[in-house]
């Protein structure tokens, strides 16, 4: 199963998983991964491999998800080059101990945070951005001086195979290994002891991962999903809002963790907004999105059927056409879905945009607060006080004002969820931090051994009160 480019079955776990983890641990114990030089060399090797395999990666993404090369570059391949470049440029600075202020009572002293590599790490990736979401965490692992085993998603088999070949060629297995397979492979990996598990996927499987991690008290980063709302205020530029939401909703046929899931809008704007979304869809994909090379397909028959069932939960305002054989599902807007329906309860993860009447900002905020904390939240208003209220009064992994999804592209911002949408964050420095343990260190000289803190304490209360 390890690094087998040809096999993607959900076969029983192979015993070599244990041997692989032991091999990586033995390597990590040699401390070879600690120096800056090693980390830079790994990042450079990854960069070379990514460039070398670029055409194959683009072809695999086309095969798995019908992604056009342009969309694949925009949303997966390009950002990886940026992340590697950023890590190469900054890893030296990230590795430097960070100073903290030592209080008077322990002076003379210097306080620091040292970044220790966590060690042997497991990365489990999903299928929707199967390249980006496998490699981005790996960049953090290598920059932080960790080894990694990557388990790509079995539902994007072409990308999984390319990743296995590309990383198998670029790295020895004790540094980076790819274990292909599905749930059984994942379970076999989760049964091992890791120093960090970095999981991207659904909230339900996130719980399975957290339970497995609890056995060894392994730290986890959980990049999960959920329903990311859009709140549209009366002051918003409706045309730009509709275009931006349509882009974020229908890119990758809606199979994006931070896709706008549903829209809360004053009822009198609903009709116009729906027309504008339709206009935007036509301008992106033409009158029939099926014929557009820029419009993706649903990953599997199971997901196609799930989305078809969700579409029946309300009235189709436009779209709704589908073709089971090619797993095409048209960009669709849905109105009048009951709030208790699956469409309004589950993460949609497909090209359906439900529109919900919401007459006031108070109500919109209440609506969001009454549900699990979303991965992303989008607020559209020209009135800045509206956006500030939304930001202050709701909790979400990330948020964007007057656009969708673009916070993902900011390397300086940690990307992650909160509550049911995830735990921890990454990208840029945050990726390095995710794979590091922040060791608190205080350094003191032997000289000047001030006796203040030593007993007997009699008569020292006044001094403590003064200095603490
Ligand atoms: P998933 O949770 O079904 O699978 C993710 C990974 O876990 C896969 O590699 C899969 O093989 C493995 N897996 C599945 N079931 C398992 C089990 N029972 N035990 C152990 N491992 C198991 O997710 P998915 O369908 O691949 O991706 C879609 C979900 O991922 C959506 O909910 C989406 O929001 C979320 N997602 C989140 C982010 C993020 O960055 N927060 C990014 C992309 C996707």
Boltz pocket constraint, residues with backbone or C-beta under 6 A from the ligand:
constraints:
  - pocket:
      binder: B
      contacts: [[A, 124], [A, 125], [A, 126], [A, 127], [A, 128], [A, 129], [A, 133], [A, 151], [A, 152], [A, 153], [A, 154], [A, 181], [A, 182], [A, 183], [A, 186], [A, 187], [A, 190], [A, 200], [A, 201], [A, 202], [A, 203], [A, 205], [A, 206], [A, 208], [A, 222], [A, 223], [A, 224], [A, 225], [A, 226], [A, 256], [A, 257], [A, 258], [A, 347], [A, 349], [A, 375], [A, 416], [A, 417], [A, 421], [A, 422]]
      max_distance: 6.0
